[in-house]
Amino acid sequence: MNTFESSITFRPEENIAYADGSVVSKMVIKKPTGNITLFAFDKDEGLAEHSVPHDVLIQILDGMAEIMIGGNPQIIHKGECIIFPSNVSHSLKAKEKFKMMLIMIKS
C-alpha cells in the first residue's frame, strides 16, 4: 500500500502538518518487508518507551527531538538521522515541534 503517488517528487516535511496537542502520522509506504511513515509532533508530545523487533531509522525533517535509546538520552536536529536497533527500548519527546520520517526494515 502506497499513500503517495509513485514517480512524483514530494517533500516529506511539506506532506504532514502539525496539530495542536497531538502526534500526527501519515503512511508513505507499507509493505510486508517494511514501511515508511511521516510524523509531526506538537511541543511536549511524544512516544512512550517501547521496543520493536526490527531496525528503525528516523530522520528529523523539522525542529529537534529528544530521544532515549537503551536509557541513553540524545538530542537530534533537523537533517540528522539515527538508528533505533531492534529489541532495544526507545522513546521520543518534543521539546519543540518537530517532524520526522521513520523507516522500518522488517527483513
DSSP file (Angstrom, degrees, kcal/mol; ACC not computed):
  #  RESIDUE AA STRUCTURE BP1 BP2  ACC     N-H-->O    O-->H-N    N-H-->O    O-->H-N    TCO  KAPPA ALPHA  PHI   PSI    X-CA   Y-CA   Z-CA
    1    1 A M              0   0    0      0, 0.0    29,-2.5     0, 0.0     2,-0.5   0.000 360.0 360.0 360.0 121.3    0.0    0.0    0.0
    2    2 A N  B     -A   29   0A   0     27,-0.2    27,-0.2     1,-0.1    26,-0.1  -0.970 360.0-171.8-113.9 131.7    1.4    3.4   -1.0
    3    3 A T  S    S+     0   0    0     25,-1.8     2,-0.4    -2,-0.5    26,-0.1   0.510  72.8  67.6 -98.8  -6.1   -0.4    6.5    0.0
    4    4 A F  S    S-     0   0    0     24,-0.9     2,-0.2     6,-0.0     6,-0.0  -0.884  96.2-103.2-110.2 145.3    1.8    8.8   -2.1
    5    5 A E    >   -     0   0    0     -2,-0.4     3,-1.0     1,-0.1    -2,-0.1  -0.478  39.8-117.3 -69.5 131.6    1.7    8.6   -5.9
    6    6 A S  T 3  S+     0   0    0      1,-0.2    -1,-0.1    -2,-0.2     3,-0.1  -0.317  92.2  19.2 -66.7 150.8    4.7    6.8   -7.4
    7    7 A S  T 3  S+     0   0    0      1,-0.2     2,-0.5    -2,-0.0    -1,-0.2   0.621  96.1 115.7  65.9  16.5    7.2    8.6   -9.7
    8    8 A I    <   -     0   0    0     -3,-1.0    -1,-0.2     2,-0.0     2,-0.1  -0.973  66.6-124.0-117.9 127.0    6.1   12.0   -8.4
    9    9 A T        +     0   0    0     -2,-0.5     2,-0.3    -3,-0.1    -4,-0.1  -0.407  38.0 168.6 -66.4 139.1    8.6   14.2   -6.5
   10   10 A F        -     0   0    0     -2,-0.1     3,-0.1    -6,-0.0    -6,-0.0  -0.983  35.9-127.4-147.7 159.0    7.5   15.3   -3.0
   11   11 A R    >>  -     0   0    0     -2,-0.3     3,-1.5     1,-0.2     4,-0.5  -0.942  18.4-150.3-107.1 114.3    9.0   17.0    0.1
   12   12 A P  G >4 S+     0   0    0      0, 0.0     3,-1.8     0, 0.0    -1,-0.2   0.885  94.0  55.6 -53.3 -44.5    8.2   14.9    3.2
   13   13 A E  G 34 S+     0   0    0      1,-0.3     3,-0.4     2,-0.2    48,-0.0   0.724 106.9  51.6 -65.1 -20.1    8.2   17.8    5.6
   14   14 A E  G <4 S+     0   0    0     -3,-1.5    -1,-0.3     1,-0.2     3,-0.0   0.495 100.2  65.0 -90.8  -4.4    5.5   19.5    3.4
   15   15 A N  S << S+     0   0    0     -3,-1.8     2,-0.3    -4,-0.5    -1,-0.2   0.239  98.3  52.9-106.3  12.9    3.2   16.5    3.4
   16   16 A I  S    S-     0   0    0     -3,-0.4     2,-0.3    -4,-0.1    -1,-0.1  -0.983  70.0-153.1-145.5 138.3    2.4   16.3    7.1
   17   17 A A        -     0   0    0     -2,-0.3    23,-0.1    23,-0.1     2,-0.1  -0.801  19.7-112.4-113.1 150.8    1.0   19.1    9.3
   18   18 A Y        -     0   0    0     -2,-0.3     2,-0.4    23,-0.1     5,-0.1  -0.458  26.9-159.6 -71.7 151.1    1.3   19.9   13.0
   19   19 A A    >   -     0   0    0      3,-0.3     3,-1.8    21,-0.2    23,-0.2  -0.999  30.8 -99.0-133.3 133.9   -1.9   19.6   15.1
   20   20 A D  T 3  S-     0   0    0     -2,-0.4     3,-0.1     1,-0.3    22,-0.0  -0.237 102.7  -4.1 -54.2 128.3   -2.2   21.3   18.5
   21   21 A G  T 3  S+     0   0    0      1,-0.2     2,-0.3    22,-0.1    -1,-0.3   0.718 117.3  99.7  65.0  24.2   -1.6   18.9   21.3
   22   22 A S    <   -     0   0    0     -3,-1.8    20,-2.1    23,-0.1     2,-0.5  -0.875  68.1-129.9-138.9 165.6   -1.2   15.9   19.0
   23   23 A V  E     - B   0  41A   0     -2,-0.3     2,-0.4    18,-0.2    18,-0.2  -0.992  30.5-162.0-111.5 124.7    1.0   13.5   17.2
   24   24 A V  E     - B   0  40A   0     16,-2.8    16,-2.3    -2,-0.5     2,-0.3  -0.895   6.9-172.4-109.2 137.0    0.1   13.2   13.6
   25   25 A S  E     - B   0  39A   0     -2,-0.4     2,-0.4    14,-0.2    14,-0.2  -0.963   7.8-174.1-129.3 150.5    1.2   10.2   11.4
   26   26 A K  E     - B   0  38A   0     12,-2.4    12,-3.0    -2,-0.3     2,-0.3  -0.954  22.8-131.3-145.3 120.9    0.9    9.6    7.7
   27   27 A M  E     + B   0  37A   0     -2,-0.4    10,-0.2    10,-0.2     3,-0.1  -0.537  23.1 176.6 -73.9 131.6    1.9    6.4    6.0
   28   28 A V  E    S-     0   0A   0      8,-3.0   -25,-1.8     1,-0.4   -24,-0.9   0.835  73.5  -1.0 -95.2 -52.5    4.1    6.8    2.9
   29   29 A I  E     -AB   2  36A   0      7,-1.6     7,-2.5   -27,-0.2     2,-0.4  -0.999  59.4-172.2-141.0 137.2    4.7    3.1    2.1
   30   30 A K  E     + B   0  35A   0    -29,-2.5     5,-0.2    -2,-0.3    -3,-0.0  -0.966  20.3 154.6-132.5 117.5    3.5    0.0    3.8
   31   31 A K  E >   - B   0  34A   0      3,-2.6     3,-1.3    -2,-0.4    -2,-0.0  -0.899  56.0-107.4-134.2 161.2    4.9   -3.4    2.7
   32   32 A P  T 3  S+     0   0    0      0, 0.0     3,-0.1     0, 0.0    -1,-0.0   0.794 121.1  51.4 -59.4 -26.6    5.4   -6.8    4.4
   33   33 A T  T 3  S-     0   0    0      1,-0.3    73,-3.1    73,-0.1    74,-1.1   0.514 127.7 -50.0 -90.7  -5.9    9.2   -6.1    4.4
   34   34 A G  E <   -BC  31 105A   0     -3,-1.3    -3,-2.6    71,-0.3     2,-0.3  -0.914  50.6-123.5 158.5 177.0    8.9   -2.6    6.0
   35   35 A N  E     -BC  30 104A   0     69,-1.6    69,-2.8    -2,-0.3     2,-0.4  -0.970   5.1-141.2-148.7 164.1    7.3    0.8    6.0
   36   36 A I  E     +BC  29 103A   0     -7,-2.5    -8,-3.0    -2,-0.3    -7,-1.6  -0.999  25.8 178.8-128.1 127.4    7.9    4.5    5.8
   37   37 A T  E     -BC  27 102A   0     65,-2.5    65,-3.3    -2,-0.4     2,-0.3  -0.987  20.3-142.7-133.7 139.2    5.8    6.8    7.9
   38   38 A L  E     -BC  26 101A   0    -12,-3.0   -12,-2.4    -2,-0.4     2,-0.3  -0.791  21.1-169.9 -95.7 144.0    5.8   10.6    8.4
   39   39 A F  E     -BC  25 100A   0     61,-2.7    61,-2.3    -2,-0.3     2,-0.4  -0.983  14.2-166.3-133.4 145.8    5.2   12.0   11.9
   40   40 A A  E     -BC  24  99A   0    -16,-2.3   -16,-2.8    -2,-0.3     2,-0.5  -0.987  12.9-165.1-129.8 122.8    4.5   15.6   13.2
   41   41 A F  E     -BC  23  98A   0     57,-3.2    57,-1.8    -2,-0.4   -18,-0.2  -0.920  11.7-141.0-111.3 126.6    4.8   16.1   17.0
   42   42 A D    >   -     0   0    0    -20,-2.1     3,-2.1    -2,-0.5    52,-0.2  -0.450  50.1 -70.5 -74.5 160.3    3.4   19.2   18.8
   43   43 A K  T 3  S+     0   0    0      1,-0.3    52,-0.2    -2,-0.1    -1,-0.2  -0.232 122.1  14.8 -53.3 137.7    5.5   20.6   21.6
   44   44 A D  T 3  S+     0   0    0     50,-3.6    -1,-0.3     1,-0.3     2,-0.2   0.425 100.9 116.2  73.8   2.9    5.5   18.3   24.7
   45   45 A E    <   +     0   0    0     -3,-2.1    49,-3.0    49,-0.2    -1,-0.3  -0.504  35.5 141.3 -90.1 168.4    4.1   15.3   22.8
   46   46 A G  E     -F   93   0B   0     47,-0.2     2,-0.4    -2,-0.2    47,-0.2  -0.973  48.9 -83.7-176.6-170.3    6.0   12.1   22.3
   47   47 A L  E     -F   92   0B   0     45,-1.7    45,-1.8    -2,-0.3     3,-0.1  -0.993  44.3-120.9-121.6 128.6    6.0    8.3   22.1
   48   48 A A  E     -     0   0B   0     -2,-0.4    42,-0.1    43,-0.2     2,-0.0  -0.183  46.8 -74.4 -64.3 159.8    6.3    6.3   25.3
   49   49 A E  E    S+     0   0B   0     42,-0.1     2,-0.3    40,-0.1    42,-0.2  -0.319  73.1 138.3 -58.9 132.1    9.2    3.9   25.8
   50   50 A H  E     -F   90   0B   0     40,-2.1    40,-2.8    -3,-0.1     2,-0.3  -0.942  37.6-137.2-160.2 173.8    8.8    0.8   23.7
   51   51 A S        -     0   0    0     -2,-0.3    38,-0.1    38,-0.2    35,-0.1  -0.965   9.0-157.1-139.1 158.4   10.8   -1.6   21.5
   52   52 A V        -     0   0    0     -2,-0.3    35,-3.5    36,-0.3    36,-0.3  -0.949  27.9-121.1-133.0 154.6   10.2   -3.3   18.2
   53   53 A P  S    S+     0   0    0      0, 0.0     2,-0.3     0, 0.0    33,-0.2   0.175  90.8  68.2 -83.4  22.1   11.7   -6.4   16.7
   54   54 A H  S    S-     0   0    0     31,-0.1    -2,-0.2    30,-0.0    33,-0.2  -0.953  88.8-101.0-136.9 154.4   13.1   -4.5   13.7
   55   55 A D  E     -D  105   0A   0     50,-0.7    50,-1.9    -2,-0.3     2,-0.4  -0.520  38.5-162.7 -71.1 144.0   15.7   -1.9   13.0
   56   56 A V  E     -DE 104  84A   0     28,-2.2    28,-3.6    48,-0.2     2,-0.5  -0.998   9.1-162.4-133.5 131.5   14.2    1.6   12.6
   57   57 A L  E     -DE 103  83A   0     46,-2.9    46,-3.1    -2,-0.4     2,-0.4  -0.950   9.9-169.1-110.4 132.7   15.9    4.7   11.0
   58   58 A I  E     -DE 102  82A   0     24,-2.7    24,-2.0    -2,-0.5     2,-0.4  -0.957   6.5-165.3-120.0 145.6   14.5    8.2   11.8
   59   59 A Q  E     -DE 101  81A   0     42,-2.1    42,-2.4    -2,-0.4     2,-0.5  -0.997  21.6-130.9-124.6 128.4   15.3   11.4   10.1
   60   60 A I  E     +D  100   0A   0     20,-2.5    19,-3.1    -2,-0.4    40,-0.3  -0.688  24.6 179.4 -80.0 124.3   14.4   14.7   11.6
   61   61 A L  E     +     0   0A   0     38,-2.6     2,-0.3    -2,-0.5    39,-0.2   0.693  67.9   7.2 -97.5 -25.3   12.7   16.9    8.9
   62   62 A D  E    S-D   99   0A   0     37,-1.4    37,-1.9    16,-0.0    -1,-0.3  -0.970 114.0  -7.1-158.3 141.3   11.9   19.9   11.0
   63   63 A G  E    S-D   98   0A   0     -2,-0.3    15,-1.4    35,-0.2     2,-0.3  -0.376  85.5 -73.1  75.1-149.5   12.8   21.1   14.6
   64   64 A M  E     -G   77   0B   0     33,-0.6    32,-0.6    13,-0.2     2,-0.4  -0.981  34.3-149.4-149.0 156.2   14.5   18.8   17.0
   65   65 A A  E     -G   76   0B   0     11,-2.7    11,-2.5    -2,-0.3     2,-0.6  -0.958  12.4-139.1-130.5 146.5   13.7   15.8   19.2
   66   66 A E  E     -GH  75  93B   0     27,-2.6    27,-2.2    -2,-0.4     2,-0.3  -0.931  34.6-178.6 -99.0 121.7   14.8   14.4   22.5
   67   67 A I  E     -GH  74  92B   0      7,-2.9     7,-2.6    -2,-0.6     2,-0.4  -0.844  21.0-153.5-121.6 158.7   15.2   10.7   22.2
   68   68 A M  E     -GH  73  91B   0     23,-2.1    23,-1.8    -2,-0.3     2,-0.5  -0.997  11.7-178.3-130.4 125.5   16.2    7.9   24.5
   69   69 A I  E >  S-GH  72  90B   0      3,-2.0     3,-1.9    -2,-0.4    21,-0.2  -0.979  76.3 -20.0-126.1 118.1   17.7    4.7   23.2
   70   70 A G  T 3  S-     0   0    0     19,-3.4    20,-0.1    -2,-0.5    -1,-0.1   0.840 129.0 -50.6  55.8  34.9   18.5    2.0   25.7
   71   71 A G  T 3  S+     0   0    0     18,-0.2    -1,-0.3     1,-0.2    19,-0.1   0.428 112.8 118.9  85.2  -0.6   18.5    4.5   28.6
   72   72 A N  E <   -G   69   0B   0     -3,-1.9    -3,-2.0     2,-0.0    -1,-0.2  -0.883  55.4-143.6-103.6 116.1   20.8    7.0   26.8
   73   73 A P  E     +G   68   0B   0      0, 0.0     2,-0.3     0, 0.0    -5,-0.2  -0.494  24.5 170.3 -78.5 145.8   19.3   10.4   26.1
   74   74 A Q  E     -G   67   0B   0     -7,-2.6    -7,-2.9    -2,-0.2     2,-0.5  -0.985  27.4-138.2-148.0 153.5   20.2   12.3   22.9
   75   75 A I  E     -G   66   0B   0     -2,-0.3     2,-0.4    -9,-0.2    -9,-0.2  -0.969  21.3-170.6-111.8 129.4   19.1   15.4   21.0
   76   76 A I  E     -G   65   0B   0    -11,-2.5   -11,-2.7    -2,-0.5     2,-0.2  -0.966   6.2-156.0-123.2 143.7   18.8   15.2   17.3
   77   77 A H  E >   -G   64   0B   0     -2,-0.4     3,-2.6   -13,-0.2   -17,-0.4  -0.606  37.4 -59.7-114.4 167.7   18.2   18.1   15.0
   78   78 A K  T 3  S+     0   0    0    -15,-1.4   -17,-0.2     1,-0.3    -1,-0.2  -0.161 123.3  21.4 -45.3 131.4   16.7   18.8   11.5
   79   79 A G  T 3  S+     0   0    0    -19,-3.1    -1,-0.3     1,-0.3     2,-0.2   0.225  99.6 113.4  91.0 -13.6   18.7   16.9    8.9
   80   80 A E    <   -     0   0    0     -3,-2.6   -20,-2.5   -20,-0.1    -1,-0.3  -0.615  47.4-159.7 -93.9 153.4   20.1   14.3   11.3
   81   81 A C  E     -E   59   0A   0    -22,-0.2     2,-0.3    -2,-0.2   -22,-0.2  -0.879   7.9-176.6-124.9 157.5   19.3   10.6   11.3
   82   82 A I  E     -E   58   0A   0    -24,-2.0   -24,-2.7    -2,-0.3     2,-0.5  -0.982  20.2-130.8-151.4 150.7   19.6    7.9   14.0
   83   83 A I  E     -E   57   0A   0     -2,-0.3   -26,-0.2   -26,-0.2   -28,-0.0  -0.898   7.7-152.9-106.0 128.8   19.0    4.2   14.0
   84   84 A F  E     -E   56   0A   0    -28,-3.6   -28,-2.2    -2,-0.5     3,-0.1  -0.899  27.0-134.3 -92.8 113.6   17.0    2.5   16.7
   85   85 A P    >   -     0   0    0      0, 0.0     3,-1.3     0, 0.0   -33,-0.3  -0.342  29.6 -89.4 -70.0 152.2   18.3   -1.0   16.9
   86   86 A S  T 3  S+     0   0    0      1,-0.2   -31,-0.1   -33,-0.2     3,-0.1  -0.247 107.4  11.4 -59.2 145.0   15.9   -3.9   17.1
   87   87 A N  T 3  S+     0   0    0    -35,-3.5     2,-0.5   -33,-0.2    -1,-0.2   0.657  96.7 119.0  61.4  20.9   14.7   -5.0   20.5
   88   88 A V    <   -     0   0    0     -3,-1.3   -36,-0.3   -36,-0.3    -1,-0.2  -0.971  68.7-114.8-115.6 129.9   16.2   -2.0   22.3
   89   89 A S        +     0   0    0     -2,-0.5   -19,-3.4   -38,-0.1     2,-0.3  -0.308  42.7 168.2 -65.4 144.1   13.8    0.3   24.2
   90   90 A H  E     -FH  50  69B   0    -40,-2.8   -40,-2.1   -21,-0.2     2,-0.3  -0.981  13.5-176.2-151.3 158.4   13.4    3.8   22.9
   91   91 A S  E     - H   0  68B   0    -23,-1.8   -23,-2.1    -2,-0.3     2,-0.3  -0.960  12.4-143.6-150.6 165.1   11.2    6.9   23.3
   92   92 A L  E     -FH  47  67B   0    -45,-1.8   -45,-1.7    -2,-0.3     2,-0.3  -0.977  10.5-174.2-134.4 146.8   10.8   10.4   21.8
   93   93 A K  E     -FH  46  66B   0    -27,-2.2   -27,-2.6    -2,-0.3     2,-0.9  -0.992  21.6-135.6-142.6 134.1    9.8   13.7   23.3
   94   94 A A        +     0   0    0    -49,-3.0   -50,-3.6    -2,-0.3   -49,-0.2  -0.788  21.9 174.7 -91.8 103.6    9.1   17.0   21.5
   95   95 A K  S    S+     0   0    0     -2,-0.9     2,-0.3   -31,-0.3    -1,-0.2   0.723  86.5   2.7 -75.0 -22.7   10.9   19.8   23.4
   96   96 A E  S    S-     0   0    0    -32,-0.6    -1,-0.2    -3,-0.1   -32,-0.2  -0.911 110.8 -65.8-146.3 168.5    9.7   21.9   20.5
   97   97 A K        +     0   0    0     -2,-0.3   -33,-0.6    -3,-0.1     2,-0.3  -0.281  62.5 172.1 -55.6 141.6    7.5   21.0   17.5
   98   98 A F  E     -CD  41  63A   0    -57,-1.8   -57,-3.2   -35,-0.2     2,-0.3  -0.994  24.9-150.5-151.8 155.7    9.3   18.5   15.2
   99   99 A K  E     +CD  40  62A   0    -37,-1.9   -38,-2.6    -2,-0.3   -37,-1.4  -0.931  19.9 178.7-120.9 147.5    8.6   16.3   12.1
  100  100 A M  E     -CD  39  60A   0    -61,-2.3   -61,-2.7    -2,-0.3     2,-0.5  -0.983  26.0-136.4-145.7 157.7   10.3   13.1   11.3
  101  101 A M  E     -CD  38  59A   0    -42,-2.4   -42,-2.1    -2,-0.3     2,-0.5  -0.977  22.6-157.6-112.2 128.9   10.4   10.3    8.7
  102  102 A L  E     -CD  37  58A   0    -65,-3.3   -65,-2.5    -2,-0.5     2,-0.5  -0.916   6.9-170.0-110.3 129.7   10.5    6.8   10.1
  103  103 A I  E     -CD  36  57A   0    -46,-3.1   -46,-2.9    -2,-0.5     2,-0.5  -0.974   4.5-169.3-121.5 117.0   11.8    3.9    8.0
  104  104 A M  E     -CD  35  56A   0    -69,-2.8   -69,-1.6    -2,-0.5     2,-0.6  -0.925   6.0-160.1-110.0 126.1   11.3    0.4    9.5
  105  105 A I  E     +CD  34  55A   0    -50,-1.9   -50,-0.7    -2,-0.5   -71,-0.3  -0.921  11.2 178.1-105.7 117.5   13.0   -2.5    7.8
  106  106 A K              0   0    0    -73,-3.1   -72,-0.2    -2,-0.6    -1,-0.1   0.690 360.0 360.0 -94.7 -20.4   11.4   -5.8    8.7
  107  107 A S              0   0    0    -74,-1.1   -73,-0.1   -53,-0.0   -74,-0.1   0.334 360.0 360.0-151.0 360.0   13.6   -8.2    6.6
